[in-house]
Amino acid sequence: MSNTIQKTAVAAAITLTSATSFAGELGSLTSEVKINDYEKGLTKTEVTIGKGSYKLSDDYSFLFDVDKDFIKNEGEARKEGWDTQFGLAQGAGSVGSFDATMYYLFRYDASWKASDESDSSDTKQYIIAPYFSKDVTLGGKDFSFGIELWAQLGNANDDSLKNKSGVETNFYLSGALSEHWNLELAWYNFDYYDTEEEEYDYQIGTENYLTYSLPLPAGFMFNIENYVEAYHTPDSDTTLAYAHIQPELEFKKAVNEHFSWHAGVSYEAFNWEFKDAQGNEKDKDIFDNNEFQAYLGFTIK
């Protein structure tokens, strides 16, 4: 394992352990094991060591998300990696009718071949993201509306920080349509540096969830996730789209007011991937690679 990866792992452990030494309080802590198994021989196991927040003061919270990944793709060597994010959330008061929060984030991802720790790579991102939110009423329904401004620098394998630099302006809308149906909409505007063309490329995108939830006896719940995601890059005239319908059986058990267990299994009954590229050389319109997912974890509040 490289020195950088070792240092990141140690830093993650120290950060999670030392959080309790602050004169604050734990917002939430979730630990979980999730397995995603795909039809084409790809299996990913993600161990969430800790994800959550710790309140430092009335205006500041420490955010953390530390995952260890194990990836096996048929015909390839097994890989391992870290997927981490740390940051601060700062309450910034009101801006007009919006509540404002400033996010200062650091992301570190790394992977390497499990057998001999070769073929290693890592990515770093340094992010500042103001977020503005307010409650709105549409069609007699209550929704949460958000605007996110995002700016970052970043690199892979210690190359130029410009290589993963860019800005975003994103819009979010979420809320319950009825007792059982919930809607989440996102509209993205990306402008990131393209290392091959040595210029910034604009991309527009959307990511949407329509979820059905039905409570069952004994802490079980039946969910159906309807998901669609699409992106268009004008410079290359490329359109990408993904969609799935994924039923899930979920279980939650509260041991007390501070501790709860959760588990679930799901399967993509419908999966679609589409690509329309300039020149049509790499076009896609396929229905396959359905995914099975299982997870088990606990949450402390």
VOBA-1610 file (N, C-alpha, C; in pm, whole numbers, padded with zeros to 5 digits, always signed):
BEGIN
Met+00084-00119+00000Met+00000+00000+00000Met+00088+00124+00000Ser+00056+00222-00080Ser+00139+00341-00090Ser+00132+00423+00039Asn+00236+00508+00060Asn+00239+00593+00179Asn+00118+00685+00186Thr+00077+00737+00069Thr-00039+00826+00066Thr-00164+00755+00115Ile-00185+00632+00068Ile-00302+00556+00109Ile-00295+00524+00258Gln-00177+00485+00307Gln-00162+00456+00449Gln-00194+00578+00533Lys-00142+00694+00492Lys-00167+00816+00567Lys-00315+00851+00569Thr-00382+00831+00455Thr-00524+00861+00449Thr-00603+00769+00540Ala-00569+00640+00541Ala-00638+00545+00628Ala-00619+00581+00774Val-00496+00615+00812Val-00468+00654+00950Val-00542+00782+00987Ala-00539+00879+00895Ala-00608+01006+00920Ala-00758+00985+00939Ala-00816+00896+00859Ala-00959+00868+00872Ala-00989+00809+01008Ala-00908+00713+01052Ala-00930+00650+01181Ala-00915+00749+01295Ile-00811+00834+01288Ile-00788+00933+01392Ile-00903+01033+01398Thr-00949+01075+01281Thr-01057+01174+01275Thr-01183+01121+01340Leu-01221+00996+01305Leu-01343+00938+01360Leu-01330+00915+01510Thr-01211+00872+01554Thr-01191+00843+01695Thr-01187+00970+01779Ser-01117+01072+01729Ser-01096+01194+01807Ser-01217+01285+01809Ala-01316+01258+01723Ala-01434+01345+01720Ala-01501+01352+01856Thr-01497+01243+01932Thr-01563+01240+02062Thr-01495+01330+02164Ser-01373+01377+02136Ser-01301+01462+02230Ser-01348+01607+02225Phe-01424+01646+02122Phe-01473+01782+02112Phe-01591+01802+02208Ala-01607+01925+02252Ala-01719+01957+02341Ala-01842+01984+02256Gly-01883+01887+02178Gly-01999+01899+02092Gly-02087+01777+02109Glu-02159+01742+02004Glu-02245+01624+02014Glu-02256+01558+01878Leu-02274+01427+01881Leu-02286+01350+01758Leu-02421+01377+01694Gly-02418+01415+01565Gly-02542+01429+01492Gly-02594+01294+01450Ser-02510+01217+01381Ser-02544+01080+01341Ser-02417+01008+01299Leu-02419+00877+01312Leu-02310+00791+01267Leu-02371+00664+01210Thr-02344+00637+01084Thr-02392+00515+01019Thr-02275+00431+00974Ser-02278+00303+01008Ser-02182+00205+00958Ser-02261+00097+00883Glu-02204+00049+00771Glu-02283-00038+00684Glu-02192-00120+00594Val-02239-00239+00560Val-02176-00321+00458Val-02277-00338+00345Lys-02235-00305+00221Lys-02324-00313+00105Lys-02256-00393-00005Ile-02330-00487-00062Ile-02279-00570-00172Ile-02364-00544-00295Asn-02299-00509-00406Asn-02365-00492-00535Asn-02310-00596-00632Asp-02398-00679-00683Asp-02358-00787-00773Asp-02428-00766-00908Tyr-02347-00760-01015Tyr-02399-00733-01149Tyr-02395-00860-01233Glu-02477-00862-01340Glu-02489-00981-01423Glu-02360-01015-01497Lys-02279-00915-01531Lys-02162-00939-01616Lys-02036-00972-01537Gly-02051-01019-01413Gly-01936-01065-01337Gly-01871-00962-01249Leu-01929-00843-01238Leu-01874-00739-01152Leu-01942-00743-01015Thr-01860-00751-00911Thr-01910-00748-00774Thr-01835-00642-00695Lys-01909-00554-00630Lys-01849-00449-00548Lys-01902-00459-00406Thr-01810-00466-00310Thr-01845-00465-00169Thr-01794-00334-00109Glu-01885-00258-00050Glu-01850-00130+00010Glu-01873-00137+00160Val-01768-00117+00237Val-01777-00116+00383Val-01771+00030+00429Thr-01883+00081+00475Thr-01887+00217+00529Thr-01842+00212+00674Ile-01720+00254+00699Ile-01667+00254+00835Ile-01742+00356+00919Gly-01767+00471+00863Gly-01844+00572+00933Gly-01889+00681+00840Lys-02017+00717+00848Lys-02071+00828+00770Lys-02166+00905+00859Gly-02149+01037+00864Gly-02239+01115+00947Gly-02189+01254+00973Ser-02229+01307+01088Ser-02193+01444+01123Ser-02173+01456+01273Tyr-02093+01555+01311Tyr-02067+01584+01452Tyr-02079+01734+01472Lys-02171+01774+01560Lys-02196+01916+01584Lys-02084+01974+01669Leu-02011+02070+01614Leu-01903+02136+01687Leu-01952+02257+01764Ser-02048+02329+01707Ser-02107+02447+01771Ser-02241+02472+01704Asp-02306+02580+01741Asp-02436+02611+01680Asp-02424+02636+01531Asp-02307+02681+01485Asp-02291+02718+01344Asp-02207+02620+01263Tyr-02134+02531+01329Tyr-02041+02444+01257Tyr-02067+02297+01289Ser-02062+02214+01184Ser-02067+02068+01200Ser-01956+02005+01118Phe-01897+01901+01173Phe-01795+01824+01102Phe-01863+01709+01029Leu-01834+01693+00900Leu-01894+01589+00817Leu-01789+01485+00781Phe-01828+01358+00780Phe-01733+01253+00745Phe-01803+01138+00673Asp-01730+01075+00584Asp-01778+00958+00510Asp-01655+00878+00469Val-01634+00764+00534Val-01515+00682+00509Val-01560+00543+00464Asp-01530+00508+00339Asp-01569+00379+00282Asp-01445+00302+00236Lys-01446+00172+00257Lys-01344+00083+00202Lys-01412-00003+00095Asp-01354-00006-00025Asp-01414-00075-00138Asp-01334-00200-00175Phe-01407-00305-00212Phe-01348-00429-00263Phe-01418-00460-00394Ile-01343-00465-00505Ile-01402-00477-00638Ile-01346-00599-00710Lys-01436-00685-00758Lys-01396-00803-00835Lys-01471-00803-00966Asn-01395-00799-01076Asn-01452-00801-01210Asn-01401-00927-01280Glu-01492-01004-01335Glu-01456-01132-01396Glu-01346-01114-01500Gly-01239-01193-01485Gly-01128-01186-01578Gly-01023-01083-01542Glu-01043-01011-01432Glu-00948-00909-01389Glu-00905-00935-01245Ala-00792-00877-01207Ala-00743-00890-01070Ala-00834-00813-00974Arg-00851-00867-00854Arg-00933-00801-00753Arg-00867-00671-00709Lys-00948-00567-00689Lys-00896-00437-00648Lys-00957-00395-00514Glu-00884-00312-00444Glu-00932-00252-00320Glu-00915-00101-00330Gly-00982-00030-00240Gly-00967+00114-00245Gly-01035+00184-00129Trp-01006+00313-00118Trp-01072+00402-00023Trp-01159+00501-00100Asp-01273+00536-00041Asp-01362+00637-00096Asp-01403+00724+00023Thr-01344+00843+00036Thr-01362+00921+00158Thr-01400+01066+00128Gln-01469+01125+00225Gln-01500+01268+00219Gln-01504+01323+00361Phe-01438+01437+00382Phe-01441+01508+00509Phe-01474+01654+00482Gly-01536+01719+00579Gly-01566+01859+00556Gly-01628+01928+00674Leu-01655+02056+00656Leu-01724+02139+00752Leu-01849+02197+00688Ala-01959+02200+00765Ala-02080+02270+00724Ala-02097+02390+00816Gln-02110+02507+00758Gln-02121+02630+00835Gln-02256+02695+00808Gly-02336+02711+00912Gly-02460+02785+00897Gly-02431+02930+00869Ala-02486+02983+00761Ala-02453+03120+00719Ala-02573+03213+00726Gly-02674+03176+00804Gly-02789+03264+00821Gly-02882+03262+00701Ser-02947+03374+00678Ser-03045+03385+00570Ser-02996+03478+00461Val-03029+03440+00338Val-03005+03524+00221Val-03140+03541+00152Gly-03202+03657+00174Gly-03338+03674+00125Gly-03430+03577+00198Ser-03504+03498+00124Ser-03595+03400+00185Ser-03531+03262+00197Phe-03402+03250+00165Phe-03332+03122+00169Phe-03248+03108+00295Asp-03240+02986+00347Asp-03142+02952+00450Asp-03012+02912+00380Ala-02901+02968+00426Ala-02772+02946+00359Ala-02679+02860+00445Thr-02611+02767+00379Thr-02510+02683+00443Thr-02387+02678+00354Met-02270+02695+00413Met-02144+02684+00340Met-02082+02547+00368Tyr-02040+02479+00261Tyr-01973+02350+00275Tyr-01829+02362+00226Tyr-01737+02312+00309Tyr-01595+02307+00275Tyr-01554+02160+00280Leu-01524+02100+00165Leu-01510+01955+00155Leu-01376+01915+00098Phe-01328+01800+00143Phe-01210+01736+00085Phe-01246+01591+00055Arg-01223+01548-00069Arg-01249+01410-00109Arg-01118+01343-00148Tyr-01104+01219-00104Tyr-00986+01140-00141Tyr-01032+01000-00179Asp-01003+00960-00301Asp-01033+00825-00351Asp-00903+00759-00393Ala-00891+00630-00367Ala-00770+00557-00405Ala-00806+00413-00436Ser-00730+00350-00525Ser-00750+00209-00556Ser-00616+00146-00591Trp-00608+00014-00573Trp-00486-00060-00604Trp-00520-00207-00621Lys-00430-00282-00685Lys-00448-00425-00704Lys-00426-00495-00571Ala-00523-00578-00529Ala-00519-00636-00396Ala-00405-00735-00377Ser-00366-00806-00482Ser-00268-00913-00469Ser-00129-00862-00434Asp-00086-00754-00497Asp+00051-00705-00474Asp+00057-00553-00455Glu-00059-00488-00438Glu-00068-00344-00413Glu-00010-00260-00527Ser-00001-00319-00647Ser+00046-00244-00763Ser-00072-00176-00832Asp-00044-00109-00943Asp-00147-00043-01022Asp-00231+00052-00936Ser-00163+00128-00850Ser-00234+00217-00759Ser-00260+00353-00824Ser-00368+00415-00782Ser-00401+00550-00828Ser-00481+00620-00720Asp-00481+00752-00723Asp-00560+00827-00626Asp-00608+00957-00687Thr-00717+01009-00631Thr-00777+01134-00676Thr-00808+01220-00555Lys-00778+01349-00565Lys-00808+01444-00458Lys-00894+01556-00514Gln-00989+01602-00433Gln-01075+01714-00471Gln-01088+01809-00352Tyr-01076+01940-00380Tyr-01090+02045-00279Tyr-01209+02131-00321Ile-01312+02136-00237Ile-01442+02187-00280Ile-01493+02294-00183Ile-01554+02397-00238Ile-01633+02493-00161Ile-01769+02502-00228Ala-01876+02492-00147Ala-02010+02480-00206Ala-02114+02550-00119Pro-02151+02674-00150Pro-02265+02736-00082Pro-02396+02668-00124Tyr-02486+02649-00027Tyr-02615+02586-00056Tyr-02725+02672+00004Phe-02828+02699-00077Phe-02939+02784-00035Phe-03068+02702-00045Ser-03146+02699+00063Ser-03265+02615+00065Ser-03384+02691+00121Lys-03503+02650+00079Lys-03626+02707+00131Lys-03739+02608+00108Asp-03844+02620+00187Asp-03964+02538+00169Asp-04059+02610+00074Val-04116+02534-00019Val-04210+02591-00116Val-04333+02501-00124Thr-04442+02556-00172Thr-04565+02481-00193Thr-04601+02484-00341Leu-04616+02365-00400Leu-04650+02351-00541Leu-04768+02255-00554Gly-04874+02300-00617Gly-04991+02214-00635Gly-05048+02165-00504Gly-05037+02246-00400Gly-05088+02206-00270Gly-04999+02111-00193Lys-04880+02081-00245Lys-04785+01990-00180Lys-04664+02069-00131Asp-04609+02026-00018Asp-04492+02091+00039Asp-04364+02028-00016Phe-04272+02113-00062Phe-04145+02066-00117Phe-04030+02145-00055Ser-03911+02087-00064Ser-03788+02156-00030Ser-03716+02191-00159Phe-03679+02319-00175Phe-03611+02366-00295Phe-03471+02413-00258Gly-03371+02373-00336Gly-03234+02410-00306Gly-03156+02454-00428Ile-03063+02547-00406Ile-02970+02593-00510Ile-02828+02571-00457Glu-02747+02502-00535Glu-02610+02472-00495Glu-02511+02535-00593Leu-02417+02610-00539Leu-02305+02664-00617Leu-02181+02587-00574Trp-02106+02536-00670Trp-01998+02441-00641Trp-01874+02481-00719Ala-01760+02488-00649Ala-01633+02516-00716Ala-01528+02422-00659Gln-01442+02367-00746Gln-01343+02272-00697Gln-01213+02278-00777Leu-01107+02238-00710Leu-00979+02204-00771Leu-00954+02058-00740Gly-00874+01992-00824Gly-00846+01852-00796Gly-00749+01792-00895Asn-00699+01674-00859Asn-00607+01606-00949Asn-00611+01456-00927Ala-00549+01384-01020Ala-00530+01240-01009Ala-00381+01214-01008Asn-00338+01132-00911Asn-00196+01093-00903Asn-00103+01214-00898Asp-00145+01317-00826Asp-00062+01436-00801Asp-00027+01514-00927Asp-00112+01509-01030Asp-00088+01594-01146Asp-00143+01734-01117Ser-00157+01816-01218Ser-00200+01954-01197Ser-00338+01961-01133Leu-00355+02052-01035Leu-00485+02070-00972Leu-00589+02122-01069Lys-00546+02173-01182Lys-00639+02223-01283Lys-00715+02109-01350Asn-00656+01988-01350Asn-00711+01879-01429Asn-00849+01833-01384Lys-00881+01854-01258Lys-01016+01821-01210Lys-01082+01945-01151Ser-01056+02058-01213Ser-01116+02184-01167Ser-01245+02210-01244Gly-01335+02283-01179Gly-01459+02317-01246Gly-01558+02382-01152Val-01671+02421-01207Val-01777+02485-01131Val-01910+02420-01168Glu-02006+02431-01075Glu-02140+02377-01098Glu-02243+02476-01045Thr-02359+02478-01108Thr-02477+02546-01056Thr-02592+02446-01065Asn-02640+02401-00949Asn-02735+02290-00945Asn-02863+02331-00872Phe-02974+02269-00911Phe-03104+02298-00851Phe-03169+02167-00806Tyr-03235+02171-00689Tyr-03293+02050-00631Tyr-03436+02078-00585Leu-03521+01978-00600Leu-03658+01986-00551Leu-03698+01848-00501Ser-03751+01841-00378Ser-03789+01711-00322Ser-03908+01727-00230Gly-03989+01622-00223Gly-04104+01625-00134Gly-04196+01507-00157Ala-04292+01491-00067Ala-04389+01382-00075Ala-04505+01421-00164Leu-04538+01334-00260Leu-04654+01356-00345Leu-04781+01304-00280Ser-04765+01200-00197Ser-04877+01141-00126Ser-04821+01061-00009Glu-04904+00983+00054Glu-04860+00902+00168Glu-04752+00803+00127His-04757+00752+00005His-04666+00646-00037His-04566+00688-00145Trp-04587+00801-00209Trp-04502+00841-00321Trp-04417+00962-00285Asn-04289+00956-00320Asn-04196+01066-00293Asn-04118+01099-00420Leu-04092+01229-00442Leu-04026+01276-00564Leu-03898+01352-00528Glu-03790+01323-00602Glu-03665+01398-00588Glu-03615+01433-00728Leu-03596+01562-00754Leu-03550+01610-00884Leu-03420+01689-00867Ala-03328+01671-00961Ala-03204+01748-00961Ala-03172+01792-01103Trp-03129+01918-01117Trp-03092+01975-01246Trp-02950+02027-01233Tyr-02857+01972-01315Tyr-02715+02003-01302Tyr-02665+02089-01418Asn-02573+02178-01387Asn-02499+02254-01487Asn-02351+02246-01451Phe-02276+02167-01528Phe-02134+02143-01501Phe-02047+02217-01602Asp-01930+02261-01558Asp-01830+02319-01648Asp-01693+02278-01596Tyr-01641+02164-01647Tyr-01518+02106-01596Tyr-01409+02104-01703Tyr-01286+02103-01656Tyr-01170+02106-01744Tyr-01152+01972-01814Asp-01134+01976-01946Asp-01108+01858-02027Asp-00958+01854-02057Thr-00888+01755-01999Thr-00742+01751-02015Thr-00700+01721-02158Glu-00782+01648-02234Glu-00746+01616-02372Glu-00757+01738-02462Glu-00865+01815-02446Glu-00885+01934-02530Glu-00824+02059-02467Glu-00783+02048-02340Glu-00724+02161-02267Glu-00817+02282-02268Glu-00943+02255-02239Glu-01041+02362-02227Glu-01156+02312-02138Tyr-01239+02405-02095Tyr-01352+02369-02010Tyr-01471+02328-02096Asp-01537+02219-02058Asp-01653+02168-02131Asp-01778+02183-02046Tyr-01881+02243-02103Tyr-02009+02258-02035Tyr-02093+02132-02053Gln-02162+02093-01947Gln-02249+01975-01954Gln-02374+02004-01872Ile-02488+01967-01926Ile-02614+01982-01855Ile-02667+01843-01821Gly-02731+01831-01705Gly-02776+01698-01665Gly-02894+01703-01571Thr-02955+01586-01551Thr-03066+01573-01458Thr-03062+01435-01394Glu-03107+01428-01270Glu-03111+01301-01195Glu-03239+01302-01112Asn-03324+01201-01133Asn-03458+01206-01075Asn-03499+01072-01016Tyr-03565+01079-00899Tyr-03617+00961-00832Tyr-03767+00978-00809Leu-03842+00874-00838Leu-03982+00864-00798Leu-03994+00734-00720Thr-04018+00745-00589Thr-04010+00630-00500Thr-04145+00599-00438Tyr-04179+00470-00441Tyr-04300+00421-00375Tyr-04260+00344-00250Ser-04326+00371-00137Ser-04294+00304-00011Ser-04422+00255+00055Leu-04422+00127+00095Leu-04538+00067+00159Leu-04494+00001+00290Pro-04534+00056+00405Pro-04498-00006+00533Pro-04562-00145+00547Leu-04484-00239+00599Leu-04529-00375+00625Leu-04515-00405+00774Pro-04573-00514+00821Pro-04561-00546+00964Pro-04417-00574+01006Ala-04391-00564+01136Ala-04266-00606+01202Ala-04144-00527+01156Gly-04162-00401+01117Gly-04048-00318+01081Gly-04004-00329+00937Phe-04075-00404+00855Phe-04039-00419+00714Phe-04108-00310+00631Met-04047-00282+00515Met-04106-00187+00420Met-04074-00232+00278Phe-04172-00221+00191Phe-04153-00253+00049Phe-04141-00122-00028Asn-04030-00108-00102Asn-04005+00013-00180Asn-03987-00020-00328Ile-04022+00074-00413Ile-03990+00065-00556Ile-03925+00197-00596Glu-03800+00189-00641Glu-03727+00307-00685Glu-03730+00316-00836Asn-03790+00424-00887Asn-03790+00454-01031Asn-03690+00567-01053Tyr-03590+00541-01134Tyr-03476+00633-01143Tyr-03443+00662-01289Val-03414+00789-01319Val-03366+00825-01452Val-03260+00934-01437Glu-03154+00921-01516Glu-03041+01013-01512Glu-02999+01040-01657Ala-02971+01165-01691Ala-02934+01198-01829Ala-02840+01317-01831Tyr-02748+01317-01930Tyr-02650+01425-01945Tyr-02630+01455-02093His-02605+01582-02123His-02574+01621-02261His-02455+01715-02259Thr-02356+01685-02345Thr-02237+01769-02361Thr-02242+01833-02499Pro-02274+01962-02509Pro-02288+02026-02641Pro-02161+02021-02725Asp-02044+02036-02663Asp-01919+02043-02739Asp-01895+01916-02820Ser-01923+01801-02761Ser-01903+01674-02832Ser-02034+01618-02886Asp-02145+01690-02863Asp-02277+01645-02907Asp-02304+01502-02860Thr-02281+01479-02731Thr-02299+01347-02673Thr-02410+01350-02568Thr-02500+01253-02576Thr-02608+01239-02479Thr-02599+01102-02413Leu-02603+01101-02281Leu-02603+00977-02203Leu-02729+00972-02120Ala-02785+00852-02105Ala-02904+00835-02022Ala-02901+00698-01956Tyr-02949+00694-01833Tyr-02958+00569-01757Tyr-03093+00567-01687Ala-03150+00448-01673Ala-03277+00436-01602Ala-03288+00298-01541His-03357+00291-01428His-03386+00159-01371His-03513+00164-01287Ile-03571+00046-01269Ile-03681+00025-01174Ile-03632-00082-01078Gln-03626-00049-00948Gln-03560-00136-00853Gln-03648-00158-00729Pro-03719-00272-00721Pro-03794-00306-00600Pro-03698-00341-00486Glu-03740-00311-00363Glu-03655-00335-00247Glu-03740-00378-00128Leu-03688-00473-00051Leu-03746-00509+00077Leu-03650-00459+00185Glu-03699-00368+00269Glu-03615-00301+00368Glu-03664-00334+00509Phe-03569-00342+00602Phe-03602-00368+00742Phe-03532-00266+00831Lys-03604-00210+00927Lys-03547-00118+01025Lys-03597-00156+01164Lys-03506-00152+01261Lys-03541-00186+01398Lys-03473-00089+01492Ala-03551-00010+01563Ala-03498+00084+01661Ala-03481+00011+01794Val-03357+00002+01842Val-03330-00061+01971Val-03369+00035+02084Asn-03333+00161+02067Asn-03375+00268+02157Asn-03375+00398+02077Glu-03388+00511+02144Glu-03398+00638+02071Glu-03268+00679+02005His-03157+00613+02039His-03027+00651+01984His-02966+00547+01890Phe-03017+00425+01889Phe-02952+00317+01813Phe-03056+00239+01734Ser-03025+00214+01605Ser-03117+00137+01521Ser-03039+00052+01422Trp-03096-00061+01385Trp-03042-00149+01282Trp-03119-00129+01153His-03054-00156+01039His-03126-00155+00912His-03063-00258+00818Ala-03145-00311+00729Ala-03098-00409+00631Ala-03193-00404+00512Gly-03146-00457+00399Gly-03232-00458+00282Gly-03175-00538+00168Val-03263-00579+00078Val-03222-00645-00046Val-03304-00584-00159Ser-03242-00569-00276Ser-03312-00512-00391Ser-03256-00572-00519Tyr-03334-00556-00627Tyr-03291-00606-00758Tyr-03344-00513-00866Glu-03258-00481-00963Glu-03302-00399-01076Glu-03383-00484-01172Ala-03514-00474-01161Ala-03600-00550-01251Ala-03594-00495-01393Phe-03561-00367-01404Phe-03549-00302-01535Phe-03426-00213-01532Asn-03340-00225-01633Asn-03219-00143-01641Asn-03195-00104-01786Trp-03174+00026-01810Trp-03155+00076-01946Trp-03039+00173-01949Glu-02954+00159-02051Glu-02841+00251-02071Glu-02841+00296-02217Phe-02829+00427-02237Phe-02838+00485-02371Phe-02722+00581-02392Lys-02664+00579-02513Lys-02561+00675-02549Lys-02576+00712-02695Asp-02580+00841-02721Asp-02587+00895-02857Asp-02466+00986-02874Ala-02363+00936-02942Ala-02237+01009-02956Ala-02221+01063-03097Gln-02145+01170-03107Gln-02116+01228-03238Gln-02044+01125-03325Gly-02094+01101-03445Gly-02035+01000-03532Gly-02093+00862-03513Asn-02169+00841-03405Asn-02239+00715-03379Asn-02147+00595-03360Glu-02017+00618-03337Glu-01925+00506-03325Glu-01944+00429-03195Lys-01985+00497-03089Lys-01997+00432-02959Lys-02138+00442-02904Asp-02236+00442-02992Asp-02375+00450-02948Asp-02415+00326-02868Lys-02509+00346-02774Lys-02561+00236-02694Lys-02711+00250-02682Asp-02778+00138-02675Asp-02920+00134-02642Asp-02946-00008-02592Ile-02912-00032-02464Ile-02908-00168-02413Ile-02993-00182-02287Phe-03041-00304-02266Phe-03118-00339-02147Phe-03051-00461-02084Asp-02956-00438-01994Asp-02888-00552-01932Asp-02812-00507-01809Asn-02726-00595-01760Asn-02642-00569-01643Asn-02725-00537-01519Asn-02836-00610-01503Asn-02920-00590-01386Asn-02842-00617-01258Glu-02874-00544-01154Glu-02794-00541-01033Glu-02872-00593-00913Phe-02809-00683-00835Phe-02862-00727-00706Phe-02787-00653-00596Gln-02859-00606-00496Gln-02796-00531-00387Gln-02845-00582-00253Ala-02753-00596-00158Ala-02788-00632-00020Ala-02704-00547+00074Tyr-02762-00507+00186Tyr-02689-00424+00280Tyr-02736-00450+00423Leu-02646-00423+00518Leu-02673-00440+00660Leu-02593-00335+00735Gly-02657-00265+00829Gly-02585-00163+00901Gly-02658-00115+01024Phe-02600-00016+01090Phe-02662+00044+01208Phe-02638+00194+01207Thr-02724+00266+01280Thr-02713+00411+01291Thr-02721+00452+01437Ile-02633+00542+01477Ile-02633+00599+01612Ile-02664+00747+01599Lys-02754+00796+01683Lys-02789+00938+01683Lys-02781+00993+01826
//
